[in-house]
Amino acid sequence: MTTTAVRPGADARQLLADRAALADAAAAVLREEAALRERVVAVVDDYRDERVLTELGGIEVGRLRETTERNLRLQALEDAGVRTVRDVLDAGPQWLEALPGVGPHTARAAAAAAERLAQTLRAGVPVRIEPRGGGPLGLGLASLLYRLHRLSGPLEEHRDELADFASTVSVQVRQAAPARSRVGLFLRTPRTRARALAAVEALARWEPWLAATGLPGTVRELGALLAEPGPLTVWEDLEQHTPRYYALLDEVVPGLGGAAAQGTLPAELVERISAFPLDESLLRARLRGYQVFGAKFALNQGRALLGDEMGLGKTVQAIAVMAHLAATGEDRALVVCPASVVVNWCREVALHSELRVHRVHGPGREEALAAWQREGGVAVTTFATLPAIPLPPPTPSPPTSELSPLTPLPLAPSAELLPPAPALLVVDEAHYVKNPRAQRSRQVAAWAERTPRALLLTGTALLNRVEELRSLAGMLQPELLASLPPHLGLAGADAFRRHLAPVYLRRTLDDVLVELPPRVVTDEWETMTPTAERRYRDAVASGNLMAMRRADLTVPDPADSAKLERLLEIVEEARDGGQRVVVFSFFLDVVARVAEQVERLDGVRAFGPITGSVPATERQEIVDAFTAGPAGAVLVSQIGAGGVGLNVQAASVVVITEPQLVPAVEDQAVGRVHRMGQQRPVQVHRLLTEDSVDERIEELLAGKRQVFDAFAGESSLAQEALGAVDVTEAELATQVVAAEQARLGYGPVWDELSATEPGAPEGRSRDA
């Protein structure tokens, strides 16, 4: 007979009760998490099904002919009272076949066509959490996700322990049950007695393991997380951590992200990338489905350009790539970015990963560089500081005769003195290096050539010319650029996409963030006051484009500015609606005036202005203070300083005081607000003045914006777009000034007329 330190009877009953209670509690935690996941899936599925059925109820049954090659005989269905596609779906093939005049082939084909249409519609149903709404995706879904996140995070590292303990102990408790009673145990067969006593001994042997792992305490802590939260708690948490909710939703509901996460890549490439195993063990962030695919794309391809639209989390995708490499033993990465976002990169790496981060910029950069070279981790530096970092040993280079403008500069000292090359080079805002002949671009190209993997990030791969995309792709894979046929466009956009597929991935907000609230852009046309118009005409006469662009907003008396008057009205409306505002302008004197005037409004607090002279650390501190500030707060910034790298989802109103010479600059600035995590619809107000340079800029940029929009939406270009539009800022300035001088009667032509006609007026009227 097996002996045990726990005797049958009272001692055994207490032991079994303790172990059973702990096993039941552990199992309850696991069951609750599984139940939460199932309830989330059920809520979303029910919502999508109801939306699809409603949609199908409005589609006439005759439209099914458009969805199948089969020549469906649908008149018999209509004659029998089957009016809509929903009727077909609800009926099913057997019921349809029983209708007069409907054969089995028609019944089955109609039902199959209805099912295919339902599946197509279902995949496109947007799922947006609306905690303040009363619908199925309201507070109930938000509460489920809140509880699931609170539970699943701490549970994950103990999941196996809990499952093993609960399943093993439940069996041992059943086997030990006869030992609860000494008399009952005595009356059992010898085999049953031996098994019961062995089970009691096994239950007792858990004690050292339970003490070492602290499992009882873990189960109590996890059990406390099962409590129902209050609605205010859920709403506040959702507002602060919206991306986390949707990332969890993507994870729980299969296929929610859809095929849009894969961009327009060929099927065989998608299959290979999807199969790539991404190691997320060093990540703290929960990735969206499309972000997982983006990280896998970069790792699988090795050298890639991630051109996701602003707001989709390119930074966290790059961090996921670094974390994967570090988890597999390659723990050295270099990030090159504008100075304005160095602080943000350091914060994001520390927030979303377990990686060490070294700020190789500003005071202490030499010490940080030495620490990175010695310890590994992630070094974050700027384009200006990059030349001070020794290049890694060169790889075999092509013959001198094959050198191109992309050939890296010979900056490296002897290979014996060089530190090891980083496993990954990340270049943020990569459009900064779009000109292959610029010194900065050549320096980055040198690093890209000598680093095993390179990842370029930009939401605006095209700023002025389509060839800029080809330049960035060539920096990564020169052989790809060389392989592009000279007349590729003749083969169509699909062929162009196929050629760029190995290096370029782009997704848009509309593609993958179906939950993102809308962006409403309003052009606010104002009429200049007489004082502002006189100031404007003086600027036109002198040919000063910059003075023309800000003439209205820099009049001596702010009361004479129509744009400023409208801007203050927008700020007051936002204050009354509990919204925060961001104001962008290109000009330093304009942002200073706006900040001064906004501060004078009752109940409005101005933050900033953020300008090019504000250090990067201080810029982030201003944004943090604005985010934590009161409703109705206003952040004022130069568009070049605050429109890059900073995340301002706390605002939902954007004011742009003048049209920018490059459309992508405005898009990038608005993208600081309209991005993942935004809960409110974003209102964008573009302040424009009639009969002014604003109209000329809008007209001349129309074609340029059209090319950019086609590129951004399709990730492909037809031949007619290649190089067809090249309106650089210098050319635009010349065209705009000439157009306005001609309209108002200034400039060379009118000067010549004035010289021959002494009575000619100094300037033409507005109606001329």
Secondary structure as UniProt FT lines:
FT   TURN            8..9
FT   HELIX           10..56
FT   TURN            57..58
FT   HELIX           61..67
FT   HELIX           75..79
FT   TURN            80..81
FT   HELIX           85..97
FT   TURN            100..101
FT   HELIX           104..123
FT   TURN            131..132
FT   TURN            136..137
FT   HELIX           139..156
FT   TURN            157..158
FT   HELIX           159..176
FT   HELIX           177..180
FT   HELIX           182..186
FT   HELIX           190..204
FT   HELIX           206..213
FT   HELIX           215..224
FT   TURN            225..226
FT   HELIX           231..240
FT   HELIX           242..252
FT   TURN            254..255
FT   HELIX           259..262
FT   TURN            263..264
FT   HELIX           267..274
FT   TURN            281..282
FT   HELIX           289..301
FT   STRAND          303..306
FT   TURN            310..311
FT   HELIX           314..327
FT   TURN            328..329
FT   STRAND          332..337
FT   HELIX           339..341
FT   HELIX           342..352
FT   STRAND          357..359
FT   TURN            363..364
FT   HELIX           365..375
FT   STRAND          377..382
FT   TURN            383..385
FT   HELIX           386..388
FT   HELIX           400..402
FT   TURN            405..406
FT   HELIX           415..417
FT   STRAND          424..427
FT   HELIX           430..433
FT   TURN            436..437
FT   HELIX           439..450
FT   STRAND          453..457
FT   HELIX           467..476
FT   HELIX           478..483
FT   TURN            486..487
FT   HELIX           488..491
FT   HELIX           493..500
FT   TURN            501..503
FT   STRAND          504..505
FT   HELIX           509..512
FT   TURN            514..515
FT   STRAND          519..526
FT   HELIX           530..542
FT   HELIX           545..549
FT   TURN            550..551
FT   HELIX           552..554
FT   HELIX           558..560
FT   HELIX           562..576
FT   TURN            577..578
FT   STRAND          581..585
FT   HELIX           588..599
FT   TURN            602..603
FT   STRAND          606..610
FT   TURN            612..613
FT   HELIX           616..628
FT   TURN            631..632
FT   STRAND          634..638
FT   HELIX           639..642
FT   TURN            649..650
FT   STRAND          653..656
FT   HELIX           663..671
FT   TURN            672..673
FT   TURN            676..677
FT   STRAND          682..689
FT   HELIX           693..714
FT   HELIX           719..721
FT   TURN            722..724
FT   HELIX           729..744
FT   HELIX           748..756
FT   TURN            758..759
FT   TURN            766..767
//
